[in-house]
Amino acid sequence: MKLIKLMLFLMCWVFFTGAVLAQEELKLLPDDPLYQAKRQTETAKLNASIDPLEKATLHTGHARERLAEAQAMVSKGKHEFVGDLVRDYETSINGAMNEINRAQAQGRDVSKALSAVERSTTKHTEVLSNLLGKVPEEARPAIQRAIEVSQRGRNTALDRLERIQRGEIPAGKPEGIERPERPERPERMEKPGRPAIPGGIDTPGGFGVPGGGRPGGGPPGGKGR
C-alpha cells in the first residue's frame, strides 16, 4: 500500500513539475540566458515530426510566439531584438505554407491547416501593424516586410480555401504540385563471363607455356634428354 502511494506521489510530482517547466518555457524571452534552450526545444520538436500537417501547426505556433516575444521586447524598450524576431516570424510562416504544400501534394486534406493559417495571419497582421508605430525608424523596415509576409500567407491560404470550397481544385492536391514519382529500378546487370583461354595456353600450373610444358620445351615434370 505504501509503495502504491509513493508511486502516485511521484507521478503527480513529475506531472506538476513538467507543467511548471512548460509554463516557464513560454515566459522565456530573448534577453533571458535560457532563451536559446527554448528555441532548441522548438527545433527538436520540428525535427522529430514526420507529419507535414503537424509540422505546419508547429510552425504556426512558433510564428505566434515570435510576435509575442517581439511585443514583450518593445514593451521593455529593447528594440534591438525586434528585427531578428520578425525575421524568424517570416521563416515560420513560410515554413507552415511549405509543409501544407507537401501535405497537399501527398493527397492529404489541408482545409483545416489552411483555415488555421488564415486565422492566425489575420491576427498577426494586426499585431505587427500596432508594433510598427512603437519601434524606432531603423526597426520599421523589418516589421513592414513581416506584415507583407503575413498578408501574403493569409491571401494564399484564403484563396486556396475558397477555390477548394468551389470545387475548382481538390482539397488534397494544389495546382502545380505533383507527387514525386518513384525512380525506376535499374535493369539487372548480368555478371560478366570468365574470359576464354586462348588455345594452346594451359591454366595456371603450366606456367602459361604452350603445351603445358616447362620453358625450353622439355616434358612436364622432368628434364629433357
C-alpha positions as CSV (number, residue, x, y, z in Angstrom):
1,M,0.0,0.0,0.0
2,K,2.8,2.4,0.9
3,L,4.5,1.5,-2.4
4,I,1.4,2.5,-4.4
5,K,1.1,5.8,-2.5
6,L,4.7,6.5,-3.2
7,M,4.3,5.8,-6.9
8,L,1.2,8.0,-7.1
9,F,3.1,10.8,-5.4
10,L,6.0,10.5,-7.8
11,M,3.6,10.6,-10.8
12,C,1.9,13.7,-9.5
13,W,5.2,15.4,-8.8
14,V,6.5,14.6,-12.3
15,F,3.3,15.9,-13.9
16,F,3.3,19.1,-11.8
17,T,7.0,19.8,-12.4
18,G,6.6,19.3,-16.2
19,A,3.6,21.7,-16.3
20,V,5.6,24.3,-14.3
21,L,8.6,24.0,-16.6
22,A,6.4,24.3,-19.7
23,Q,4.9,27.5,-18.3
24,E,8.3,28.8,-17.6
25,E,9.5,28.0,-21.1
26,L,6.7,30.1,-22.5
27,K,7.8,33.1,-20.4
28,L,11.4,32.9,-21.6
29,L,12.3,36.0,-23.7
30,P,15.3,36.7,-25.9
31,D,17.1,38.6,-23.1
32,D,16.9,35.6,-20.9
33,P,20.0,33.4,-20.6
34,L,17.9,30.2,-21.1
35,Y,16.1,31.5,-24.2
36,Q,18.3,29.6,-26.6
37,A,17.3,26.4,-24.8
38,K,13.7,27.2,-25.6
39,R,14.5,27.7,-29.3
40,Q,16.4,24.5,-29.4
41,T,13.5,22.6,-27.9
42,E,11.2,24.1,-30.7
43,T,13.7,22.9,-33.3
44,A,13.9,19.5,-31.8
45,K,10.2,19.1,-31.9
46,L,10.1,20.1,-35.5
47,N,12.9,17.7,-36.5
48,A,11.2,14.9,-34.6
49,S,7.9,15.2,-36.5
50,I,7.5,13.5,-39.9
51,D,3.9,14.6,-40.5
52,P,3.8,17.7,-42.6
53,L,0.5,18.9,-41.2
54,E,1.8,18.6,-37.6
55,K,4.9,20.5,-38.7
56,A,2.7,23.2,-40.2
57,T,0.9,23.5,-36.9
58,L,4.2,23.8,-35.0
59,H,5.5,26.5,-37.5
60,T,2.3,28.5,-37.0
61,G,2.7,28.3,-33.2
62,H,6.3,29.4,-33.4
63,A,5.2,32.4,-35.5
64,R,2.7,33.4,-32.9
65,E,5.4,33.0,-30.2
66,R,7.9,35.2,-32.1
67,L,5.3,38.0,-32.3
68,A,4.5,37.7,-28.6
69,E,8.2,38.0,-27.8
70,A,8.6,41.0,-30.1
71,Q,5.7,42.7,-28.3
72,A,7.4,42.0,-24.9
73,M,10.7,43.3,-26.1
74,V,9.1,46.5,-27.4
75,S,7.3,46.9,-24.0
76,K,10.7,46.6,-22.3
77,G,12.3,49.1,-24.6
78,K,14.7,46.5,-26.0
79,H,14.1,47.2,-29.7
80,E,17.3,45.7,-30.7
81,F,15.7,42.2,-30.5
82,V,12.7,43.0,-32.7
83,G,14.4,42.7,-36.1
84,D,15.6,39.1,-35.6
85,L,12.2,38.1,-34.1
86,V,10.2,39.3,-37.0
87,R,12.6,37.7,-39.4
88,D,12.1,34.4,-37.5
89,Y,8.4,35.0,-37.8
90,E,8.7,35.2,-41.6
91,T,10.6,31.9,-41.6
92,S,7.9,30.2,-39.5
93,I,5.0,31.4,-41.7
94,N,6.8,30.4,-44.9
95,G,7.6,27.0,-43.3
96,A,4.0,26.5,-42.4
97,M,2.9,27.1,-46.0
98,N,5.7,24.8,-47.4
99,E,4.5,22.0,-45.1
100,I,0.9,22.5,-46.2
101,N,2.0,22.2,-49.8
102,R,3.9,19.0,-49.0
103,A,0.8,17.5,-47.3
104,Q,-1.4,18.5,-50.2
105,A,1.0,17.0,-52.7
106,Q,0.7,13.8,-50.8
107,G,-3.1,13.9,-51.3
108,R,-3.9,15.0,-47.7
109,D,-6.9,17.2,-46.9
110,V,-5.4,20.5,-45.9
111,S,-8.5,22.6,-45.4
112,K,-8.1,22.8,-41.6
113,A,-4.5,23.7,-41.8
114,L,-5.2,26.5,-44.4
115,S,-8.0,27.8,-42.1
116,A,-5.6,27.9,-39.2
117,V,-3.0,29.9,-41.2
118,E,-5.7,32.3,-42.5
119,R,-7.0,33.0,-38.9
120,S,-3.5,33.3,-37.4
121,T,-2.1,35.6,-40.1
122,T,-5.1,37.9,-39.8
123,K,-4.3,38.4,-36.1
124,H,-0.6,38.6,-36.9
125,T,-1.1,41.5,-39.3
126,E,-2.9,43.5,-36.6
127,V,-0.1,42.8,-34.0
128,L,2.6,43.8,-36.5
129,S,0.7,47.0,-37.5
130,N,0.5,48.0,-33.9
131,L,4.2,47.4,-33.4
132,L,5.1,49.5,-36.4
133,G,4.3,52.8,-34.7
134,K,6.1,51.8,-31.4
135,V,9.6,51.0,-32.7
136,P,12.5,53.2,-33.9
137,E,12.8,54.1,-37.5
138,E,15.6,51.5,-38.1
139,A,13.4,48.6,-37.0
140,R,10.4,49.5,-39.2
141,P,11.5,48.0,-42.5
142,A,11.8,44.5,-40.9
143,I,8.3,44.9,-39.4
144,Q,6.9,46.2,-42.7
145,R,8.4,43.2,-44.5
146,A,6.9,40.8,-41.9
147,I,3.5,42.5,-42.5
148,E,3.8,41.7,-46.2
149,V,4.7,38.1,-45.5
150,S,1.7,37.8,-43.1
151,Q,-0.7,39.3,-45.6
152,R,0.7,37.1,-48.4
153,G,0.3,34.0,-46.3
154,R,-3.3,34.9,-45.4
155,N,-4.2,35.7,-49.0
156,T,-2.7,32.5,-50.3
157,A,-4.4,30.4,-47.7
158,L,-7.8,32.2,-48.2
159,D,-7.6,32.0,-51.9
160,R,-6.9,28.2,-51.9
161,L,-9.6,27.6,-49.3
162,E,-12.2,29.4,-51.5
163,R,-11.1,27.5,-54.6
164,I,-11.4,24.2,-52.7
165,Q,-14.9,25.1,-51.5
166,R,-16.0,26.0,-55.0
167,G,-14.6,22.7,-56.3
168,E,-12.1,24.3,-58.6
169,I,-9.2,22.4,-57.0
170,P,-9.2,19.2,-54.9
171,A,-8.5,19.6,-51.2
172,G,-5.7,17.1,-51.5
173,K,-3.6,18.4,-54.4
174,P,-2.9,22.0,-55.4
175,E,-2.2,23.1,-58.9
176,G,1.4,22.9,-60.0
177,I,2.4,20.4,-57.3
178,E,2.9,16.9,-58.5
179,R,3.5,13.8,-56.4
180,P,7.1,12.7,-56.7
181,E,7.4,9.7,-59.0
182,R,9.2,6.7,-57.8
183,P,12.5,6.2,-59.6
184,E,12.6,3.3,-62.0
185,R,14.6,0.4,-60.7
186,P,17.7,-0.1,-62.9
187,E,17.8,-3.2,-65.0
188,R,19.7,-6.1,-63.5
189,M,23.2,-6.3,-64.9
190,E,24.5,-9.7,-66.0
191,K,27.6,-10.9,-64.4
192,P,30.5,-10.8,-66.9
193,G,31.5,-14.3,-68.0
194,R,35.0,-15.7,-67.5
195,P,37.3,-14.8,-70.4
196,A,38.1,-17.6,-72.7
197,I,41.6,-19.1,-72.5
198,P,43.4,-18.8,-75.9
199,G,44.1,-22.1,-77.5
200,G,47.4,-23.6,-76.6
201,I,47.7,-22.0,-73.2
202,D,47.2,-24.1,-70.1
203,T,45.6,-23.0,-66.9
204,P,47.8,-21.9,-64.0
205,G,50.1,-24.7,-63.1
206,G,51.5,-25.0,-66.5
207,F,53.3,-21.6,-66.2
208,G,51.5,-20.4,-69.3
209,V,53.8,-22.1,-71.7
210,P,52.3,-23.6,-74.9
211,G,51.7,-27.3,-74.4
212,G,51.8,-27.1,-70.7
213,G,55.5,-27.9,-70.7
214,R,58.3,-26.3,-69.0
215,P,60.3,-23.4,-70.5
216,G,62.7,-24.8,-73.0
217,G,60.4,-27.4,-74.4
218,G,61.1,-30.2,-72.0
219,P,58.3,-32.6,-70.9
220,P,56.4,-31.6,-67.8
221,G,57.8,-32.8,-64.5
222,G,61.2,-33.9,-66.0
223,K,64.3,-32.8,-67.7
224,G,64.8,-33.1,-71.4
225,R,67.0,-35.8,-72.6
